[in-house]
Amino acid sequence: MLKYLDLTLLQAFAAVVDSGSFTRAARYLCRTQSAVSMQLRKLEELIGKQVLQRDNRHIRLTEEGEVLLGYARRMIRLNDEALAALGQPFAEGHVRLGMPDDYAQFFLPAVLTSFAHAYPRVQLEVIGALSGELLDKIEAGDLDVALITRQSNRSCGQILRREQLVWAGSRQHLVHDEAPVPLALFPEGCVFREHALAALDAHGRPWRVAYSSQSFAGGKIAVSGGLAVTVMAQSMVPVEWRTFGLEENFPPLPEVEIVLHRAPGTLPTATALLEEQLIKSVRTEFCGAAPETSDAVCHLP
């Protein structure tokens, strides 16, 4: 009997490998973790080979899985190119996208993959910095699009979603009990940092900034190693971390708004298509209840 590889199964396989986790792959694919596990079982039954080795902490490719992964990526890419050739508008040019490092870690992989496959003639330049710095670059004409945290004293932008800020740290350590509590934060000027320190001061809990970096990866190392607690958007907390509240003597934090800013004037086709992809990705992440959004836009003069 003829066998045909199902692209849906191959996409699930590639997503698990790329994310290193069935949970993260499920979020990316907008499915449940059990559904992704079932797709991997179906794929293995179809080819009669095991493609992944699983234990409590790691996922590894088998030899057969390494062979299949190369074909899976090529088939997925060819599928995307065919759809783009048939139904997507042509675009070329250079687009400058600004995004803070933590948002880039969360939203950018899916956006870059999809956009690059659909519009291979567009050169996409990604600039990482604090939200306030990126907004300055938009106003100066040095960026075309920026996805940032809304600044309290600068209300322009299109609100795409609202996120609850939370305290987060390692499940394996007790650093959250230390006094003063060590923090891993972005540098001064970061909205998350301002909310965190103001909340601790109002709560009367002593603190110290143990790690400060514009790189999310640097702070993640400190937090995962049990050296500090951080503040981040609730939906972006890694599965291996936990959150803290009043029971652990951490005060409540406010919501923040993720907003899209664009350069003034008529958008070139490539920029408009990237903006459309960003809006879709940010608004539909996790495919749960739709985030509260607003289509109100304040265009820069």
C-alpha positions in Angstrom: 0.0 0.0 0.0 1.3 3.5 -0.9 2.2 5.7 2.0 2.1 9.5 1.9 3.8 11.8 4.4 1.3 14.2 5.9 2.6 17.8 6.1 0.6 18.4 9.3 2.5 15.6 11.0 5.8 16.8 9.6 5.1 20.4 10.9 4.4 19.0 14.4 7.7 17.0 14.2 9.7 20.0 13.1 8.1 22.2 15.8 8.9 19.8 18.6 12.6 19.6 17.4 12.9 23.3 17.0 11.4 24.2 20.3 12.8 21.3 22.3 9.5 20.8 24.0 6.0 19.4 23.3 4.5 22.2 25.3 6.2 25.0 23.4 5.5 23.2 20.1 1.8 23.0 21.0 1.7 26.8 21.7 3.4 27.5 18.4 1.0 25.2 16.5 -2.1 26.3 18.4 -2.9 22.8 19.5 -2.9 21.0 22.8 0.1 19.1 24.0 -1.8 15.8 23.8 -2.7 16.5 20.2 1.0 17.1 19.2 2.0 13.9 21.0 -0.7 12.0 19.0 0.6 13.5 15.8 4.1 12.3 16.5 2.8 8.8 17.3 1.0 8.8 14.0 4.1 9.9 12.1 6.1 7.1 13.8 3.4 4.5 13.0 3.3 5.7 9.4 7.0 5.3 8.8 7.5 2.4 11.1 10.4 4.1 12.9 11.0 6.0 16.1 12.0 9.6 15.3 12.4 11.0 18.8 13.8 9.7 22.1 12.1 11.2 25.1 12.8 11.3 28.8 11.7 13.6 31.6 14.0 16.5 30.6 15.2 16.0 27.1 14.1 15.3 23.5 16.6 13.8 21.1 16.5 12.8 17.5 17.1 9.2 16.6 19.2 8.4 13.5 16.0 8.0 11.5 14.6 11.2 12.9 17.7 13.2 11.7 17.2 11.8 8.2 13.5 12.6 8.2 14.0 16.1 9.6 15.9 17.3 6.5 13.2 16.0 4.2 10.5 17.5 6.5 12.0 21.0 6.3 12.3 20.8 2.6 8.7 19.6 2.1 7.3 22.3 4.4 9.4 25.0 2.7 8.3 23.8 -0.8 4.6 23.9 0.4 5.0 27.4 1.7 6.7 28.6 -1.5 4.0 27.0 -3.7 1.2 28.7 -1.7 3.1 32.0 -1.8 3.6 31.8 -5.6 -0.1 31.2 -6.1 -1.8 33.5 -3.6 0.6 36.0 -2.1 1.4 39.5 -3.5 4.9 40.0 -4.7 7.2 42.0 -2.5 10.8 42.9 -2.4 12.9 45.6 -0.6 14.4 46.2 2.8 12.4 46.4 6.1 13.7 47.5 9.4 12.0 45.9 12.4 12.5 46.9 16.0 11.6 44.7 19.0 12.9 44.2 22.6 14.8 41.1 23.1 12.2 39.3 25.3 9.5 39.9 22.7 11.8 38.7 19.9 12.5 35.5 21.8 8.7 34.8 22.0 7.1 36.2 18.8 9.9 36.5 16.2 10.8 32.8 15.3 7.4 32.1 13.8 7.1 35.5 12.1 10.6 35.3 10.6 10.1 31.7 9.3 6.7 32.4 7.7 7.7 35.8 6.3 11.0 34.6 4.8 9.3 31.7 3.1 6.5 33.8 1.7 8.6 36.8 0.6 12.2 35.6 0.0 13.1 38.8 -1.9 12.5 41.0 1.1 15.6 41.7 3.3 14.5 41.9 6.9 16.7 43.7 9.4 15.9 43.2 13.1 17.1 45.7 15.7 16.8 44.9 19.4 16.7 47.5 22.1 14.5 48.8 24.9 11.0 49.9 23.9 11.7 53.6 24.5 14.8 53.5 22.4 13.0 51.8 19.6 10.2 54.4 19.7 12.9 57.1 19.3 14.2 55.3 16.2 10.7 55.2 14.7 10.3 58.9 15.3 13.7 59.6 13.8 12.9 57.5 10.7 15.5 54.9 11.5 12.9 52.0 11.8 9.9 51.0 9.6 8.0 49.0 12.2 8.4 48.4 16.0 6.7 46.0 18.4 7.2 47.4 21.9 5.7 47.9 25.3 3.5 51.0 25.5 5.4 53.9 27.2 3.4 55.7 30.0 4.2 59.1 28.7 3.9 58.4 25.0 0.5 57.0 24.1 0.8 56.5 20.3 0.6 53.1 18.7 -1.8 50.3 17.9 -2.6 48.1 20.9 -2.3 44.5 19.9 -2.7 42.8 23.3 -2.6 43.4 27.0 -0.3 41.3 29.2 -0.3 40.7 33.0 3.2 41.2 34.5 4.3 38.5 36.9 7.2 37.7 39.1 9.0 34.6 37.8 11.9 32.4 38.9 13.3 28.9 39.0 11.3 26.0 40.3 14.4 24.3 41.6 15.8 27.1 43.9 14.7 29.3 46.8 16.2 32.5 45.7 12.7 34.2 46.0 13.1 33.9 49.8 16.3 35.9 50.0 16.5 39.3 51.6 17.1 41.6 49.8 15.6 39.7 46.9 18.0 39.6 43.9 16.6 40.7 40.6 17.4 40.1 37.0 16.1 43.1 35.0 16.5 45.0 31.8 18.4 48.3 32.2 16.9 51.6 33.3 14.3 52.9 30.9 12.5 49.5 30.8 8.8 49.7 31.7 9.0 46.2 33.4 11.8 47.4 35.6 10.0 50.5 36.6 6.9 48.6 37.6 8.9 46.0 39.5 10.9 48.4 41.6 7.9 50.6 42.3 5.8 47.7 43.5 8.6 46.3 45.8 9.2 49.8 47.3 5.4 50.3 47.9 5.3 46.8 49.4 8.2 47.5 51.7 10.3 44.5 50.5 14.0 45.2 50.1 15.6 44.4 46.7 18.9 44.5 44.8 19.5 44.4 41.0 21.9 41.4 40.7 21.8 41.2 36.9 21.0 43.9 34.3 21.2 43.3 30.6 19.4 44.1 27.4 19.7 40.4 26.5 16.9 38.2 27.6 19.2 35.2 27.3 21.6 36.7 29.9 18.8 37.2 32.4 17.4 33.8 31.7 20.7 32.1 32.6 20.7 34.0 35.9 17.1 33.1 36.7 17.3 29.4 35.6 20.5 29.1 37.7 18.6 30.2 40.8 20.5 33.5 41.1 17.7 36.0 40.7 14.0 36.6 40.2 12.7 38.5 37.2 9.5 40.2 35.9 7.9 39.3 32.6 4.6 39.0 30.7 2.7 36.1 32.1 2.1 34.2 28.9 5.9 34.3 28.1 7.1 32.5 31.3 9.1 29.4 30.4 7.5 26.1 31.4 10.5 25.3 33.6 9.9 28.4 35.7 7.2 29.3 38.3 5.5 32.5 39.2 5.3 34.2 42.7 2.6 36.2 44.4 1.6 37.5 47.8 2.1 34.1 49.4 5.8 34.5 48.6 5.8 38.2 49.7 5.8 39.5 46.1 3.3 42.4 45.4 0.8 42.4 42.5 2.0 44.0 39.3 0.0 45.9 36.6 -0.8 45.0 33.1 1.2 46.3 30.2 0.2 46.9 26.6 2.1 45.5 23.6 1.8 48.1 20.8 2.7 48.3 17.1 4.4 51.5 15.9 5.0 52.3 12.2 6.9 55.0 10.4 4.8 57.9 9.1 3.5 58.0 5.6 2.3 55.3 3.2 3.7 51.9 3.9 5.7 50.1 1.2 4.2 46.7 0.2 6.9 44.7 2.1 6.5 46.7 5.3 2.7 46.4 5.2 3.0 42.6 4.7 5.4 42.3 7.7 3.0 44.4 9.8 0.1 42.2 8.9 2.1 39.1 9.9 3.1 40.7 13.2 -0.5 41.6 14.1 -1.7 38.1 13.3 1.1 36.5 15.4 0.8 38.7 18.4 -3.0 38.7 18.5 -3.4 34.9 18.0 -0.6 33.6 20.1 -1.7 30.5 22.1 -5.1 30.5 20.2 -6.9 31.0 23.5 -9.3 33.8 24.4 -8.7 36.7 22.2 -6.7 39.4 24.0 -8.3 42.7 24.5 -7.2 44.9 21.6 -7.8 48.2 20.1 -7.5 49.3 16.4 -6.9 52.9 17.4 -3.7 54.2 15.9 -2.0 57.5 16.6 0.2 58.3 13.6 3.3 60.2 14.2 3.4 63.6 12.6 
